[in-house]
Amino acid sequence: MLHSVHHNKRVALYARFSSDLQKDRSIEDQFAELERTAKRFGLQADRRHYYADRGVSASSLFDRPGLTRELMGAAARREFETILVEATDRLSRDRADLFWLAKRFNFHNIILFTPAGEVSDMQLTFDGHSNEDFIRKLAVRVKRGHDGITREGKVAGSHCYGYDLVPGKPGERTINETEAAVIRRIFAEYASGASPRKIVAALRRDGIPSPSGKAVWNYQGILGSDKAATGAGLLHREIYRGKVVRNRAKSLKNPDTGKRLRRLADPDDVIVVEAPHLRIIDEGLWNAAHAVRRQRRVQMNPSGVVKPVLGRKPQLLSGIVKCATCSGGMTIVSSARGGQIGCSNARYRGTCDHTKLYDLGTITSEVIDKVDQELTNPEFLKARMKARALELAKAEREEGAERQAVQRQIDRLNVQIARLVDVLTEGDLPVPELKEKIKAKEAERVALKERQRLLGDANNVTGFPSACMAEFGKSIETLIALLKRNPDDPHCRLAMGNLIDCVLVHPTPKKAPYDLSLYCRVSAIGNLNLFPAQRSHDKIVAEEGVNPLFGTGHAVTSD
Ligand SMILES: [Zn+2]
């Protein structure tokens, strides 16, 4: 449970329908979403405190009865301790208004929440003009809109193999009989015991275009990652049995790398709607195919415990090992001799000629040796530190320029506000208009001061390299000690992922020694903590073993 301090506090939900982005169902969708969020935060929602403004824009605070009269009135009577909105711009898009609200919430001891968490009053004054924030909020709205479409039994999101879009009717689909026949064929062959590789070979032989339009069917496209939850493969798409499912998995962007990961969504978020008109596979065939799939899993893993299957267990080098010929991922292709890996494109797609297989154990120990040799070499570290210090100095110069610009703007506002106050006391202009102007300028000044605070004082970068180098060297020693003790330690995997961008495996003749090159993450050397606290609540279901804190494209997976 997040925000346990606020656990069990009473919450008011506020939704606003605005004509710019939503359809009419939007208020209900907003409340449905807010209810789930409240539950996630442990807040107690009460239907008496659902407030909404229908059909009014966020630009003016004072002709919105739901917000100003009802909600603020109840807030003054202390009928709840928290308010939850989908985004702060639901309250107002105007910075001065948000500031006005923040002051009142503060006065009534009310904490404002959005799905991202508690909103500080400073942040509230800021939200009015944060572009990045706007994009994030837009994404939430798109998702919420999609959820609404799903509840109506329509299909949200992109095109799905087996169906055609209906022109002029967003969300509606009709079955594409040509593609449906291919899907039925795949299910039938799978259910009769054909291996995915055989199915793929036959599809290619018959020249049947794959869902991407090219004639390269691949095995993963059919079976997916075999984690039914993510439903990536054709075999797992429940729409083929006439069920529209949304939010089974969610896609998150790793803030450090910008790469996307698929994770299991909150079970409360999953929406299933019957859509019999979209059924392609009858229930009997669906069940037969999935019985075969389950049986195969049991054969691969008789104990029924998920872990023991080789490669299901996250490997130290998960997601790091790449083929030097095609830059594709290396995959565990056989469990012989403790696991053998090979280029996945060469193995399953025939688009790469690097067909040699490598012992995973040998690769792992060679990588550990290389880390030991290269990253503890003082000359190498010194050179890296120097480069890093130069980068930081450059960033510092850029921040310095912004700091000066902010200060100049604050000085200007000080003068303008003082002048307006003078005019106010002389009484030449109408008072409400002047007060409005002063309020807006004050809000702007508060936002700028907050920006100034965030920029902080100038950092002193001198003396950086030697101190950091010692720290980094210690981290590397820790890593090597851990690796030698137990390479499967999850902390090792985490640190390796933070440290190493990829390990390239160069093709070598049969029986020749392996030829590897190691690529470090540039930012790792200098100021990155290789062992940050692991966030245990992150459930990773993407490709097996993708590290929560970094996402490199191709995982080392078993098949
Ligand atoms: Zn390759």
Residues whose N, C-alpha, C, O or C-beta is under 5 A from the ligand:
A	BS01	ZN	C323 T325 C326 G328 C343 N345 A346 C352 H354
